[in-house]
Amino acid sequence: MPGVSLHALSVYRMSGLYELSLSEIGELLEVEPGYRARQVWEGLYERGERPEEMTALPGAIRQKLSLIPPALKEVACRTADRGETVKWLFELHDGRRIETVLMRYARRATVCVSSQAGCAMGCSFCATGQMGFQRHLSSGEIVEQVVVARRAALPRRLSNVVFMGMGEPLANYDRVWESVLRMNGDMGLSARHLTISTVGLVPGIRRLSEESLPVSLAVSLHAANDELRNSLVPVNRRYPIDVLTKACAEYVTRTRRRLSFEWALIDGVNDNPRDAIELADLARPLRAHVNLIALNPTPGYLTRGSSPARVHAFKDSLETLGVNVTVRSTRGMDIDAACGQLSSSNAGTSTGAITLGRRSVE
């Protein structure tokens, strides 16, 4: 069929259109005028159109582009919170599976995206960590999650993207950052509304502090002394708290962005007055904001999350100690879409993983 390279089609069928650069789309369109590639690019990123919806293109080109399937094949889609929370289970071209969560609010929406299939960090309380590591996602596979969520959010505006789904984003730094550049530069999302979460990979935090885009950083802390954090977050043995906090201080100084500490409250483990004092001693010098949420249940970790009374007592202690703190509401727990609950282990049914219960982030 004229206008599109058949060889390029065969090469790109597994990766999906969002894996391609603008120049690669130009190669795909072969002898077509250069502006056709730009039309495809704008249709994909600015309007989130499928090939058949790109009516500015000739029908033959639309038909050929439609031969490249999406990188994400929907296996299951479940809703909670009266339809305001949506969780997708997607299958990738190699059979790996990931989950993505959309949270709708009154006028806006937030999507929580995965950056890896599985996770190598080994946090015992997290469902994704219980899966183990399978592979990194490509930048196109990450971006396509946002595109799907943006369509589903309509007529509300997708305003926030949080890298708090499956995987450790800073362990897949190059692909994550490429997806951030496309979300900001091509999709028009504010860099300040793009949040990258990490369990504390210090080299990645340092790289992030040197980037030009002012994205937000959230550190999943969960313990403020090395003995406890070593047991909850094994990577702490490699990057202990004093090393981590120095990297965080560099990030704050260089970017002038607010740092967040994420703290999943676990009954009798990290919700005691002493834990609040230790956390406050870390957070105050960094002017870090603390987000609290009771640990969400996962099959592989039997200790329960803190009770509402203990959560609010912990919050009160932090405020008394001069820390800015928010208790996050939990969304999607009944479909395993809450923070720490995302997982692809239940094939064919979208049962979540185990993150820390999905935070409600507007």
Number of C-alpha atoms within 10 A of each C-alpha: 9 12 15 22 16 14 9 15 17 11 12 19 17 16 19 21 25 24 21 16 13 15 12 15 22 22 16 23 24 17 12 15 11 14 10 17 22 15 13 25 22 17 18 21 19 15 15 19 17 15 21 14 14 19 11 11 16 11 13 13 20 19 15 20 22 16 14 18 15 21 24 21 15 15 16 16 16 19 18 17 14 8 11 16 24 24 27 25 25 23 20 18 16 7 9 15 24 32 31 25 32 28 28 24 17 9 13 16 25 26 29 27 26 26 32 28 25 30 25 19 21 19 24 18 27 31 32 34 26 24 21 16 18 14 15 21 20 20 22 23 25 26 22 23 24 25 22 16 24 21 15 16 23 13 11 15 17 24 18 21 26 21 23 29 33 33 31 29 27 24 19 18 18 14 20 25 18 15 23 24 17 17 22 17 14 14 19 13 18 16 19 15 17 22 20 22 23 23 23 26 20 20 14 17 22 17 13 22 23 13 12 9 17 18 20 19 25 24 21 20 23 23 25 23 17 16 12 15 20 18 14 20 22 17 18 23 13 13 18 19 20 13 13 20 18 14 21 24 17 16 22 18 13 14 18 11 16 16 21 24 23 22 23 27 25 22 17 12 16 23 24 17 13 12 19 22 16 14 23 24 16 18 22 15 11 20 17 23 18 25 19 22 27 25 28 29 24 26 12 14 15 10 15 17 22 22 15 11 9 18 21 16 16 24 22 15 18 24 15 11 15 14 23 18 18 14 17 15 14 19 24 28 18 13 21 27 37 29 32 29 32 37 31 26 18 11 13 13 14 24 23 33 32 34 31 31 30 28 25 19 18 15
